[in-house]
């Protein structure tokens, strides 16, 4: 993953460091949190004071992860988060390709004099770190951290807790291997993680079978009332307003995975989820095959991402956003037609 010259440089930086900050993106998912905690735990075993800074809250289904006590949420504990960043000799930036993805933390990241290392798999990373390890073809940063631990860090630091965090990172960013995982190495990595005694079935249950009744009813509401299927464009979308979310006592992370629901409809290749926030509409896009949803996100929603998973924002009303989405589909009709 990393050539030996870069590895030697990073090893030297780690040896010279005492305090390390690991940063990940806003609205963190399983890959972001799992990868960050795994790296912090590994560095901690090497004697460093390694702490994770998260811009905003994390979903309930990730709060059980080993090492969660090493994380600080900027939105809730601003002073402590700033202290971690300001006091760091070395900063790792995980699972984001643009400093804007860390929202309020961006200011403190940019002005820090610490050495900075990016480990990410999103397309077209901006240059804001001293070293950038970018592998856009990988399904998760979790895989990259596994390789980083084994190829760059010195000594045997992998253990059950670290392996469990990495397993969560990998399964959540590949939909439990339903996408972004059609290459042998990812399964070799998972096979090795199993050697550390991770409880695969228990982890799956903790991630996918630990939702509240309200969340399950919200999912049912989406399927029954909110899913719009446009078969002529092999597209489907779901939209949720703030009022609808309040009706189901929405908590952070409750809509995780909803964008994938329409893929169960035969013929659907492109899906979207539009969720109303305080001052914008958050858009998530997914696709099957070669349809580039990152292009849709960048051209129309001030966003970006991977070819099959991307997101962005709309600053119009929900009604205008949905009308605009449907209006842009004819422009992509040839790319979405039957194979």
N, C-alpha and C positions, 0 to 999 in steps of 0.2 A: 504493500500500500504506500509506503514512504521510502524513498531511496535512502541509502545509508548515510549520505552526507547530511541530509535534513534530520534524520534520526539522531545523529551525533549532536547536532546543534540543539535539538529539543532536549536530549538527555542532559546536556550541559546547563540549559536553562532551568531544568527541573532540579538539578543538584544545587544550583545557586539560589533557588527560591526557598522561602520559608512559608509564605502564605499564598494560596492559590484560590482564585475565584473562577467558578464555572458558570457561564451565563447561557441561558436558552431563551427561546422566543415567547412572546405573549400568547395567551390562550394555549398553553402547552399541552401536547398530547402525550401518549405513552412513549413514543420514541424520544421526545424532548426530555421528559422527566427520567425515564429509565436510563438513557445514555448518560445524562448529567450525573445522576446518583452513582452509576457504575464507575464513572471516571473519578468522582470525588472519593469514593470508597477505596479505589485502587491507589490513588495518590496518598490517601490517609495511611494505608498500610506501609507506604514508603517513608512515613514520618513527617509528611507535610500537613499543614493546617489547610485543608481543602473544604471550601464552602460553596454551595450552589445558590445562585440568585435567580429568582423567577420574577418576571415583571408583574404578573397578576396571578390570581388564584388558580389552583389546579383542581381537576375533577375528583370527586369523592372516591371513585373506583381506583385511584392511584395512591391514595393516602396510606395504604398498608405497606408500600414498597420499603425494602431495607434501605436504611440511610436517609429516610425522609427527614430525620431530625437535623440533617446537615443543610437543609434548604431554608431560605428566607425569602418571603414574598415582598417585593418592593412596594406594592400597593398597600400593604398592611403594616409593614415594618420598614418604612423608608429610611430612617436614620441608620438602622443596623445594616441594611442592604448597601447603603452608600459607604459605610465604614468598611464593609467587606471588600468592595471594589477599590476604594481609595487605598486600603492597606495591602492590596495584593501585589506581589512581585511578578506574577504570571497570571494571565487571564486566558481561559479557553472559551471560545464561542462555539456553541454546538447547535446544529440543526437550524441555522438561519444564514441567509446569504446577503443580508442588508441590515445595517445597524438600526434602521427604522423599525425592524421587526421586534426590537426590545423596548419600544415605546419610551416611557419616561426614563429608562435606564440608559438610553443612548447618550445623553449628555455626559454622564459620568464615565461611560466606557470610552468615549472619544477623548476626553481630557486626561485619562489615566496615563501615567508614564510607564506602566507595566508592559512587559513583552506580551504580545497577543498571538494566539494560534486559533485558526478557524478549522473546524472539522465539520463538513457539511456535504449534503448530496443534492442540493437544489441547483438548478441551472443558473448560469451567468452570475456567479458570486461577485460582489463588489470588492474592491481592494481596500480593506479597512483593518487588516491585521498584518503582523510581520511575516507570518507563515500561513499559507492556506492549503489545507488538505481537502481537495474537492474531488469526489467521485460520484458524478451525477447519475450513473447507471445503477447504483446500489439502491436496494429497496428501503434501507433504513440507515440511520447514523449508528444504530446499535451494532450493526456489523462492523462499521468502521472503528468503533471504540473497542470491540473485541480484538480486532487486528492491531490497533494501536497499543493496547495493553500487552499483547503477546509479542509484538515486533519491536516496539519502541521502548516501553518501560523495562527496567532491568529487574530481574528477580521474578520469582513465581508469586504473583499477587492474586491471581484468580481464585475465587472461592464461591461457595454456594450463594451468598448474598449478591455478589457482583454478577454472577451468572444469571440469577433470577431477574435482576434489573435489565440485563441485556436481552433476555428472552422476552420480557414484556415489550421492550423497545422494538424488537423484530416483529413479533406477531401483530402488534397494533398498527405498525406502519405498512404491513403487507396484508391486512385483513385476514390474519391467521393463514397466510400463504395463498390467499385467493388472487392476489395480484402483485406485481413488482417483485416476483420471486422465482422467475423461470430460468434459474441458472444453478448449477450444482453447488457452488461454493457456499451459498446461504444455508443449505442443508448440512454441509460438512461442519459449518460453524455451530449450528443448532445441535448437531450430534455431539460435538465436543462439550457444549454447555451442559448437556445431559450427564456427562461424566462427573459433574460436581454435585450431583444429587438434587437438582432442582425438582420441585414438585409440579410437574407440567400440568396435570389435571386440576390441581388446586389453584394454580396461577390462572388458568383459563377461567375457572369459576369466579375468581376474584375480579377479573377484568370484565367478563361478559355476562355473568349471572349474578350480579350484585346490585341491580338497579332497584330504585324505589317503585312502589305501586304507581305513584304519580307519573313517573317517567314512562312506565309501560303503557299507561293510559294515553299519554301524550303521543307515543309512537302509534298506537291504534288510531288515534284521532288523525294523525298525519296520513295514514294509509286510507282511512275511510273518507275523510273530508278534504284533505289538502293536497293530495297527489294529483297532478295534472299530467296526463300522458298525451304526447303529440306524435302519433305513430308515423306520420309522413316524414318526420325528421328524426325518428328513432331516439326521441328525447323525452325526458320526463323531469318534472321539478316539484318541489315542495316549498311552501312559504309559511312562515310563522310570524305573527305580529307580537309586539310586547304584551298586548292584552291577552292574546291566546296563551302565551307563556305563563303569565300570571295565573291564569285560570287553572293551570296544571302545576302550580307551585314550582316553577322551573328553578333548578339549581345548576350551577356551572357544570358543564359536561353532559347534561341531560340530552342534548341534541347530537352528541358524538355518534357518528355512524349513520345518522338519518339520511345523509346524502346518498348512501349506497342502497337504500331500500328499493328504489325503482328498478334496480338491475334485475330484480326477480321477475319483472315483466318481460316476457319474450320479445326480443327485437330491440330493446332499449340499449343504446350505446353511449348516450350522453345524459348525465343527470346533474341537477343543480339543487342547492338548498339555499333559501334566502331567509335570513333571520334578522328581525328588526331589533336594533340596539337603540341606545338613547338618541344618537344624532346621525345614524347611518344605517344602511342595510348591509349586513355581512353576507357575502356570497361565497359558497363553496361549490367546486365543480369536480366531477369525476367522469372518466370515460373508459371504455373498453377498446382495445385495438390501438390504432395509430392516430385517433382523433386527438389533436393537441389542445387540451383544455387550458394549458398555460398561455396559449396564444389568445384564447377568448378572454382570460383574466387580464392579460396585459393590454389588450387592445380596447377593452370596454370597461374594465373595473379597477383600474389603478393597481393591479396586482400581478401575480405570477405564480410560479410553482413548477411542478413536473408535467410531463406530457399527459399523464393520466390522473393527476391530482393537483389542483390549484385552487386559488382563492383570491378574493379582492373585495372591494367595497363599492357600494352605490350611495350617492348622496341625494338621491331623489326619493320621493315617497314610495311606499311599497307598490301601490297601484302603477305608478310610472315605471318603476323598476321591472315589474313583471311584464308590462306591455313592451318595454324596450328589449327585454330578453327574447320574447317571442318574435319581435320584429327583426332581430339580428339572425335568427335561424336560417332564413332563406339564403343568406350569404354563405352559409356553411353546408348547404344541402348536398352538394356534390361530395363533400368529404364524409358526410354521414349516411350516404346511400348504401343499400345492400351490397355486400361483397360479391 
